[in-house]
Amino acid sequence: MTKVVVRNGNVDGALRTFKQKNVKDGLLKAARERQEGYMKPGVKKRKAKKEAIKNSHKKEKNYN
C-alpha cells in the first residue's frame, strides 16, 4: 500500500505525489490487465506491439 505524508496541510501536493507513486509502481496498469481477463498469445503480442509503437512515437515527439 502506498503511503504519502501530508505536510503543512498541502493536500494537493500529497495527492500529486500519491498519483506519481502509483504510476511508478504500475498498480493501476496491473489492475486493468487483470480486469481484462485471459488474452490469447497473439492478441497479447499485437497489443504489446501497438503499445511499443505508441511509446516510441511519444519519445520521438518529445525529442523534437
C-alpha positions as a Markdown table, in Angstrom:
| # | Residue | x | y | z |
|---|---|---|---|---|
| 1 | Met | 0.0 | 0.0 | 0.0 |
| 2 | Thr | 1.3 | 3.4 | -1.0 |
| 3 | Lys | 1.5 | 6.0 | 1.8 |
| 4 | Val | 2.0 | 9.7 | 1.5 |
| 5 | Val | 2.5 | 12.2 | 4.3 |
| 6 | Val | 0.6 | 15.4 | 4.1 |
| 7 | Arg | 2.8 | 18.3 | 5.2 |
| 8 | Asn | 1.6 | 21.7 | 6.3 |
| 9 | Gly | -1.9 | 20.9 | 5.1 |
| 10 | Asn | -0.8 | 20.7 | 1.5 |
| 11 | Val | -3.3 | 18.1 | 0.3 |
| 12 | Asp | -2.8 | 18.9 | -3.4 |
| 13 | Gly | 0.9 | 18.2 | -3.2 |
| 14 | Ala | 0.3 | 15.0 | -1.4 |
| 15 | Leu | -2.3 | 13.9 | -3.9 |
| 16 | Arg | 0.2 | 14.6 | -6.8 |
| 17 | Thr | 2.9 | 12.6 | -5.0 |
| 18 | Phe | 0.5 | 9.7 | -4.5 |
| 19 | Lys | -0.5 | 9.6 | -8.1 |
| 20 | Gln | 3.1 | 9.7 | -9.2 |
| 21 | Lys | 4.0 | 6.8 | -6.9 |
| 22 | Asn | 1.1 | 4.8 | -8.2 |
| 23 | Val | 2.1 | 5.3 | -11.8 |
| 24 | Lys | 5.7 | 4.4 | -11.0 |
| 25 | Asp | 4.6 | 1.2 | -9.2 |
| 26 | Gly | 2.3 | 0.3 | -12.1 |
| 27 | Leu | -0.6 | -0.6 | -9.8 |
| 28 | Leu | -3.4 | 0.8 | -12.0 |
| 29 | Lys | -2.0 | -0.7 | -15.2 |
| 30 | Ala | -1.7 | -4.1 | -13.5 |
| 31 | Ala | -5.3 | -3.9 | -12.1 |
| 32 | Arg | -6.6 | -3.1 | -15.6 |
| 33 | Glu | -4.8 | -6.0 | -17.1 |
| 34 | Arg | -6.2 | -8.4 | -14.5 |
| 35 | Gln | -9.7 | -7.0 | -15.2 |
| 36 | Glu | -9.5 | -7.8 | -18.9 |
| 37 | Gly | -9.1 | -11.5 | -18.2 |
| 38 | Tyr | -7.5 | -14.0 | -20.5 |
| 39 | Met | -6.0 | -12.9 | -23.8 |
| 40 | Lys | -4.8 | -15.2 | -26.5 |
| 41 | Pro | -1.0 | -15.1 | -27.0 |
| 42 | Gly | -1.4 | -13.5 | -30.5 |
| 43 | Val | -3.7 | -10.8 | -29.1 |
| 44 | Lys | -1.2 | -10.1 | -26.3 |
| 45 | Lys | 1.6 | -9.7 | -28.8 |
| 46 | Arg | -0.4 | -7.4 | -31.0 |
| 47 | Lys | -1.3 | -5.2 | -28.0 |
| 48 | Ala | 2.3 | -5.1 | -26.8 |
| 49 | Lys | 3.5 | -4.1 | -30.3 |
| 50 | Lys | 0.9 | -1.4 | -30.6 |
| 51 | Glu | 1.8 | 0.0 | -27.2 |
| 52 | Ala | 5.5 | -0.1 | -28.1 |
| 53 | Ile | 4.8 | 1.9 | -31.3 |
| 54 | Lys | 2.7 | 4.4 | -29.3 |
| 55 | Asn | 5.6 | 4.9 | -26.8 |
| 56 | Ser | 8.2 | 5.3 | -29.5 |
| 57 | His | 6.0 | 8.0 | -31.1 |
| 58 | Lys | 5.7 | 9.8 | -27.8 |
| 59 | Lys | 9.5 | 9.7 | -27.2 |
| 60 | Glu | 10.1 | 10.9 | -30.8 |
| 61 | Lys | 7.6 | 13.7 | -30.2 |
| 62 | Asn | 9.4 | 14.8 | -27.0 |
| 63 | Tyr | 12.8 | 15.0 | -28.7 |
| 64 | Asn | 11.6 | 17.4 | -31.4 |
